[in-house]
Amino acid sequence: QGRIPTPTVCSPPSRTMADKPKIDPFEVAQAWRELEGQWQDDYRGISIEGTAEAPRVRFTHSQFRPISQLSVTDVVFHPSTRSISFTVTFPPDASNDTGRAQWHLHADGRVKFNVNGKEAETTMGRPSPRVPRVPSFSGYAMMTQLASKAVGLHH
């Protein structure tokens, strides 16, 4: 009597892929392949993993904060715009008193941020693949000659 009932707060169901009915499976797969993998800029790197239906984002490095302090939530893949959005949380500090940033990464590398209610943009790219070094012809010839001597084929 006289007590005010405590309201029940129901969080909305988690969404991991937007636009499910609007795009065919081949297009979804193609859009996912364009986003999946490593992305980086001069300050940080992220890895987009999982599947189109259950995407995951993790930081691989950051010059701003230890990656152990970064938590990624609310990851949503948007196949129709070939993009992925997510929220990054971390301990608040002087540069971000809310400890939150919303990200929206597009397959062309454009990134839109919302930090403390301010919009910002940057670009990220794919890291350069490390190509194995192929020996020069003279190095190859010398290796072949040494190998031949080792097995007794060289006269």
Secondary structure as UniProt FT lines:
FT   HELIX           20..22
FT   HELIX           25..35
FT   STRAND          37..40
FT   STRAND          44..50
FT   STRAND          55..62
FT   HELIX           67..69
FT   STRAND          71..78
FT   HELIX           79..81
FT   STRAND          83..89
FT   TURN            94..95
FT   TURN            97..98
FT   STRAND          100..106
FT   TURN            107..108
FT   STRAND          110..115
FT   TURN            116..117
FT   STRAND          118..123
FT   HELIX           137..151
//
